[in-house]
Amino acid sequence: MSEPLDARSTRPMEGGASFSLANRLTRVAWGLAWLMFARFTPPPLHGWRRLILRAFGARVAKGARVHASVSIWLPANLELGENCLIGPRARIYNQGQIRIGARTIVSQGAQLCASTHDVNDPHFQLVLRPITIGEQCWVAADAFVGPGVTMHDRSVLAARAVLFTDAQADTIYRGNPAEVLKPRRLRAD
């Protein structure tokens, strides 16, 4: 994972870079590779897309499925658990680390953002805030998970909800900002 550069010296508010040249070149190579080799692949080719993600440093477990239209900022900052699913048009803005647990679903159009800025810094320093999403969670369509959030196992974030605080295990959240709706009670097999 690359650390952001010091905003006092790089002055990103004046067009300076937030990350090193090596990081930026890696992301260019990544973007071109995804565009050429994955972006237009048919839905069943999840294994091929896992291979491309791994080639760029993602830690991807067996059976993880990532759709071709997904946007991932930097694969090296991504960990996907076994049999998780990243749906169409999901946006994984992982300047900071994002970990997604086994059998978790991130639905179409959902967004995960693992960075923010220091609003009290006159240079607007970028701050990385990792996201952790546990096992058997569901981030529903068009929902947003903000910087530094942990969704504990089996928690649910409803469609278009916005989560800026941790989600407790076995709990369903909805709204903007997200609030507890009710407990989640998985039926036994």
N, C-alpha and C positions, 0 to 999 in steps of 0.2 A: 504494500500500500504506500502510495506517495503522500508525503505531507505537503500541505500548501506552503508556498513561499511567503516570506514576511511582507505584508502589504505596505509597511513603512518604506521599504526599499524598492519594491516592484511597482507600487502605485497602480493597482488594478482599476481604480476609479478614473485614471487618466489613460487607460488602455493597456497597462502593463499586465503581465501574465500572473495567474494565481498558482500555476504549477510549473515544474521544471520543463526544459526542452525535451528531455528524455520521456517524460510522462506524456507530453503533447504529441510527440512523434509516435509513441506506442498507440495512443488513441486514434491517430490518423490511420495507422496500419490496421488496427482493429476495425475501424469503421469501413475501410475498403474491403477487408476480408469478409466481414459480415454481409456487405452489399453484394459482393461478387459470388460468394459461395453459399450463403444461407438465406438471404432476404427473400429470394424468389423460389425457395424450395417448397414442395408440396407438404401439407400438414403431417403426413405419416413419417417424415424423415427426421424425427426427434434425435435418433442416434447420431446422425450426421452433424446436427447442430450441437449436440453435447461434445462431440469431438472438436469442433471449431472453438467452442468456449474453453475447453480444457487446454487447447493449444495456446490460448492467450492468458492462461493462469487461473481460470475459474476452477473451483473445487466442486465438481458435479457428481453426485451419487448416481448409482444405477437406477434407471427408470425415470429420472427427472425429464420432464417435457417442457421445452421452451419453444413457443411459436415463432415463426419466421419474422413476424411484424413487430416483435418486441424490440425495445430500445434499451441497450445496456451501455452505461457510460464507460466502465472499465471492468472487464471480466476478472482481473486479478483481485478485485475487491468484492467478489461474489462467491457465496457458498450456497449450494442447493442440495437439500436432503433427498433421500430416496423417494421416488414416486411423487415428487411435488410437481405442480403444474404452474407455468407462467403463461397466462392467456394472451390472446391477440391484442396488440397495441398497448400492452403494459409498458410502463416506463420505469426502468430501474436506474435512478439517478444516484449512483453509488460512488460519489467522490469519497465518502467514508464507507467502511465495511458494511455489507448487508448479508445477513445469514437467514436462510429460509429453511425451516425444518421439514422433515419427512411428511408426506401425505398432506401438505399444505397447498392451497389453491390461491393464486393471485389472479383474479379474473380480468376480463377484457377491459382495457382502458384504465386500470388501476395505476396509481403512481406511488413509488417509494422514494423518498428524498432523504439522504443521509448526510446532509450538510446544511449549514446556515451561515450567517455572518454575525460578527460582534457589532451589534447596533450602537454600542457606546464608544466604539473605536472610530476616530475620525477617518481612518484609512480603510474602514469596513472589512477588517480581517476575516477571511474565510475560516470557518470552524467546522471540523469534521465531527459528526455525531452518529455513531453506528446504529443500525437498526437490527433488531433480532426478532424474528417471527418464529414461534415455536412449532411443534408438531400438530398436525390436524387442524390448523387454523384456516380461516377463509377471509380473504380480503376481497369483497364483492366488487361488482362492476363500477368503474369510475371512482372508487374510494381513494383516499389519500392518507398515507402514513408518513408522519413528519419525522424530523431529525431526532435521534436519540430515543426513539420509542421501542419498547419491548412489548410484543404481543405474546402472552404466555400461552401454553398448550391449549388447543381446542377453543381459543377465543375467536369471535367473528366480528368483522367490521362490515356493516351493511352497505348496500349500494349508495354511492355518492357521499358517504360519511367521511368526516375529517378527524383524524386521530392525532393528538399532540401529547397525550399522556399515556402511560402504560396501560395495557388492557389485561385484566385479570383472567386467569384460566377459567374455562367453562362459562364464559360470559359473552353475551351478544350486545354490541354497541351500535348506535345509529345517530345520525344528525351531524350538525356542524355548529359548534364543536361536538364531537361524539360523546354521548352519554350512555349509561347502562340502560338497556331495554329490558333484559330478563336473563336468567341463567340459561345456559345451553346444557341440555340433558341428552347426551347421545344414547340411543337405544342399544341394547345388547344385541350381538349377532344372533 
